[in-house]
Amino acid sequence: MIYYLGKPKFKYGVKKHAGNAIRQGGTGATYSGSQNIIRHANTVTATIGSGKTQAFNLVTYNPTNHGTPVTSDGSSAKVLTNNFTDDGSRVDYVTMQLTVKQTDTSKNNTIYLGTISTSFNQGRLNTALMTTNFNDFISSNASGEMGVAAAEKTYNLNTYSLNDIQQHNIRGLLKRQMQLYSGRVITANSTIPLPRKNRRQQEGSIFALVIMNDSESDTAGSDVEIRLDTFFKEIPVNSL
């Protein structure tokens, strides 16, 4: 079976070597015109409990956490091991490699994937609206720097289905259902074009992945372990 995250396809069920993942065009490029690029590559792991949901950074505006790009042997461009971008930079694509596995292979799990995408007018919301619109899966500080909640939250498909405002702002959870059983491993490998509003990095911009483990109502459900590897090229406005 094939599932969609935006337009590109991603498959699950069989682990693939990183070299077989779908790659964005021009991945080997060092420059965009006369401008250096910054290569971002990052890996995060987490355990998501039954009946819980968690959001993960894909491409996130946060100059404070962005840090200073560094040189790396074997790379002709400077690199960063995070998902944070600087003011005014451009990002066109993000490559995502997701693996989800059970902590107890004798049980069953139902997993859902969705995304959050905000720009200036959505990401600069006050605290109350962040709760109403996004269930606090994302947050914004006074400077419009974005981030995701550090841990999972109690949130299942029934809650999501009853809240039309959150369905509008957390996209796709009703469409992407995947089953885990008998030790089956989900892999989702895809290169995703960023939504147009997220390509130019500015206050309030975040593109995040949302993973729901909706197995609470199933007495056979278990926690799941996830690993998310991401890669993207950031084209800064200033020379490095």
LUMLOZA-952836 format. One line per field, with one value per residue (C-alpha): x, y, z; residue number from 1; residue in one letter. Coordinates in Angstrom, 2 decimals. Each point is the difference from the previous one (the first is absolute). Example, Ala and Ser with C-alpha at 12.3 -4.5 7.8 and 13.67 -1.06 7.14 Angstrom:
2
x 12.30/1.37
y -4.50/3.44
z 7.80/-0.66
seq 1/2
type A/S
# end
This chain:
240
x 0.00/1.05/-0.73/0.40/1.54/-0.67/0.58/2.93/-0.57/1.32/-0.09/0.05/0.58/3.54/3.08/2.04/3.63/0.44/1.48/-3.33/-2.05/-1.66/2.31/-0.73/1.36/3.41/0.90/3.66/0.10/2.27/-1.20/-3.25/1.17/2.88/-1.33/1.31/-2.48/-0.26/-0.60/-2.28/-0.15/-1.58/-1.24/-2.53/-1.41/-3.03/-2.44/-3.68/-2.43/-3.36/-2.58/2.74/1.09/3.23/1.24/3.52/1.91/0.55/0.95/-0.38/0.76/2.12/3.16/0.98/0.06/1.36/3.54/3.11/0.64/3.28/2.36/0.06/2.53/-1.56/-2.44/0.65/-2.75/-0.35/-2.34/-2.40/-1.46/-3.40/-3.27/0.15/0.32/1.13/-1.92/-0.55/1.47/-1.74/-0.76/-1.73/-0.03/0.47/0.91/-1.60/0.81/-2.33/0.11/-2.70/0.14/-1.82/1.40/-2.01/-0.22/-2.84/-2.43/-1.73/0.29/-1.68/2.19/-1.05/2.20/-0.82/1.73/-0.09/0.92/-0.14/1.12/0.26/-3.72/-0.55/3.25/-0.17/-3.21/-0.51/0.21/-3.76/-0.21/3.04/-1.98/-3.24/1.56/2.90/-0.58/3.40/1.88/1.90/0.93/1.29/2.01/-0.09/2.41/-2.09/2.50/-1.78/0.34/-1.86/-1.02/2.82/-2.14/-3.06/-3.52/-3.17/-1.90/-1.80/-2.01/-3.32/1.16/1.35/-3.22/-2.15/2.06/-0.41/2.36/2.82/-0.82/0.49/3.36/1.39/-0.39/-0.41/-0.37/-3.31/1.54/3.24/-0.63/2.63/-0.13/2.75/-0.24/2.19/3.16/-0.79/2.10/-1.32/2.43/-0.92/2.65/-0.88/1.26/-2.68/-0.36/-0.54/-3.36/0.40/-0.48/2.92/2.62/1.20/1.01/-1.58/-1.67/-2.76/1.12/0.05/-0.51/-0.42/-0.89/-2.72/-0.07/-3.01/0.03/-3.76/0.01/-1.47/-3.41/1.65/1.00/2.70/1.70/3.56/2.46/1.85/3.59/0.69/3.14/-0.21/2.90/-0.27/2.12/-0.42/2.04/-0.32/0.85/0.91/-0.43/3.56/3.33/1.52
y 0.00/3.59/3.02/3.69/2.86/2.91/-1.05/-2.44/-3.67/-1.82/-3.73/-2.09/-3.56/-0.62/1.78/1.65/1.05/3.77/-0.09/-1.25/2.85/2.44/2.98/3.58/1.42/1.61/-1.60/-0.04/3.73/2.16/3.40/1.68/2.50/1.82/-0.73/-2.69/-2.47/-1.56/-3.73/-1.06/-3.63/-1.07/-3.12/-0.16/-2.98/-0.24/-2.41/0.80/-1.62/-1.51/2.77/2.63/2.38/1.94/2.60/0.09/2.78/-0.35/3.59/2.60/3.74/0.54/2.14/-0.53/-3.79/0.15/0.60/0.57/-2.31/-1.92/-1.58/-3.77/-2.34/-1.48/2.86/2.96/1.95/0.94/-2.17/-0.01/-2.94/1.54/0.96/3.73/2.81/3.62/3.13/0.42/-3.35/-2.11/-3.73/-1.75/-3.69/-2.19/-3.69/-2.10/-3.58/-1.29/-3.38/-1.14/-3.28/-1.60/-0.41/-3.22/-1.96/-2.19/2.96/2.20/3.73/2.52/2.95/3.23/2.65/3.67/3.35/3.52/2.94/3.60/3.37/3.41/0.60/-3.53/-0.53/3.29/-0.97/0.63/-2.87/-0.66/-0.31/-2.28/-2.33/0.33/-0.37/-2.39/-1.60/1.53/-2.43/3.11/3.27/3.47/2.46/3.80/0.09/-2.39/-2.83/-3.32/-3.40/-3.21/-1.36/-1.98/-3.05/-1.93/1.14/-1.94/0.37/-2.62/-0.25/0.48/3.32/1.10/-1.00/2.10/3.18/1.52/2.93/-2.42/-2.09/3.17/0.78/-3.52/-1.44/-3.56/-2.11/-1.45/-1.06/-1.79/-3.12/-2.73/-3.27/-1.55/-3.65/-3.08/2.10/1.76/3.14/3.14/1.96/3.27/1.36/3.13/3.32/2.59/3.41/2.55/1.77/3.32/1.99/-1.81/0.36/3.48/-0.22/2.68/0.53/-2.52/-2.56/-3.71/-3.21/-2.92/-3.68/-1.28/-3.68/-1.49/-3.42/-0.55/-3.40/1.03/-1.52/-3.23/-1.97/-1.66/3.32/0.85/2.87/0.58/1.12/2.45/1.21/3.04/0.95/3.25/1.81/3.34/2.74/3.53/2.86/2.96/3.65/0.85/-1.57/-2.38
z 0.00/-0.62/2.17/-0.78/1.97/-2.30/-3.61/0.27/0.79/2.99/0.58/3.13/1.06/-1.23/1.24/-2.73/-0.04/0.14/-3.48/-1.37/1.41/-2.37/-0.41/-0.88/-3.23/0.31/3.33/-1.00/-0.68/2.12/-1.21/-0.98/-2.57/1.68/3.51/2.34/1.47/3.45/0.21/2.87/1.15/3.26/1.80/2.84/1.88/2.27/1.62/-0.51/2.40/-0.84/-0.38/-0.37/-2.77/-0.54/-2.51/-1.48/-1.75/-3.74/-0.92/2.76/0.15/3.10/-0.41/3.66/-0.30/-3.56/1.20/-2.11/-2.98/0.26/-2.48/-0.29/-1.59/-3.11/-0.54/-2.30/1.81/3.65/2.07/2.95/1.90/0.73/-1.73/0.74/-2.55/0.01/-0.95/-3.74/-1.04/-2.63/0.24/-2.89/1.03/3.06/-0.17/2.74/0.97/2.72/1.75/2.45/1.92/2.89/3.48/0.31/-3.24/1.32/0.02/-2.58/-0.71/-2.26/-1.04/-1.70/-1.65/-0.55/-0.43/1.42/-2.22/1.24/-1.30/1.71/0.61/1.39/1.90/1.92/1.79/3.71/2.47/0.10/-3.79/-0.10/2.26/-1.98/-3.44/0.60/3.43/0.96/-2.25/-1.21/1.70/-0.84/2.11/-0.02/-2.97/-2.07/0.41/-0.33/1.66/0.82/3.38/1.58/0.80/-1.06/0.93/0.77/-3.26/-2.10/-3.21/1.78/1.47/-3.38/-1.80/2.37/-0.42/-3.46/0.76/0.78/-3.09/-2.06/1.62/0.50/-3.47/-1.18/3.15/-1.23/-3.32/0.86/2.06/0.38/1.90/2.13/1.05/0.41/0.03/-3.27/-0.51/-1.69/-2.15/-1.71/-2.36/-1.94/-1.32/0.68/-1.70/2.75/-0.02/-1.79/3.20/1.67/-2.73/1.05/3.65/2.18/3.37/0.63/-2.59/0.88/-1.94/2.41/-0.09/2.37/1.04/1.81/1.72/0.29/1.70/3.36/-0.73/-1.11/3.08/-2.12/-0.79/1.03/-0.03/-3.26/-0.59/-2.81/-1.74/-2.27/-2.29/-1.90/-2.58/-1.77/-1.63/1.38/-2.36/2.23/-0.93/1.05/-0.96/2.55
seq 1/2/3/4/5/6/7/8/9/10/11/12/13/14/15/16/17/18/19/20/21/22/23/24/25/26/27/28/29/30/31/32/33/34/35/36/37/38/39/40/41/42/43/44/45/46/47/48/49/50/51/52/53/54/55/56/57/58/59/60/61/62/63/64/65/66/67/68/69/70/71/72/73/74/75/76/77/78/79/80/81/82/83/84/85/86/87/88/89/90/91/92/93/94/95/96/97/98/99/100/101/102/103/104/105/106/107/108/109/110/111/112/113/114/115/116/117/118/119/120/121/122/123/124/125/126/127/128/129/130/131/132/133/134/135/136/137/138/139/140/141/142/143/144/145/146/147/148/149/150/151/152/153/154/155/156/157/158/159/160/161/162/163/164/165/166/167/168/169/170/171/172/173/174/175/176/177/178/179/180/181/182/183/184/185/186/187/188/189/190/191/192/193/194/195/196/197/198/199/200/201/202/203/204/205/206/207/208/209/210/211/212/213/214/215/216/217/218/219/220/221/222/223/224/225/226/227/228/229/230/231/232/233/234/235/236/237/238/239/240
type M/I/Y/Y/L/G/K/P/K/F/K/Y/G/V/K/K/H/A/G/N/A/I/R/Q/G/G/T/G/A/T/Y/S/G/S/Q/N/I/I/R/H/A/N/T/V/T/A/T/I/G/S/G/K/T/Q/A/F/N/L/V/T/Y/N/P/T/N/H/G/T/P/V/T/S/D/G/S/S/A/K/V/L/T/N/N/F/T/D/D/G/S/R/V/D/Y/V/T/M/Q/L/T/V/K/Q/T/D/T/S/K/N/N/T/I/Y/L/G/T/I/S/T/S/F/N/Q/G/R/L/N/T/A/L/M/T/T/N/F/N/D/F/I/S/S/N/A/S/G/E/M/G/V/A/A/A/E/K/T/Y/N/L/N/T/Y/S/L/N/D/I/Q/Q/H/N/I/R/G/L/L/K/R/Q/M/Q/L/Y/S/G/R/V/I/T/A/N/S/T/I/P/L/P/R/K/N/R/R/Q/Q/E/G/S/I/F/A/L/V/I/M/N/D/S/E/S/D/T/A/G/S/D/V/E/I/R/L/D/T/F/F/K/E/I/P/V/N/S/L
# end
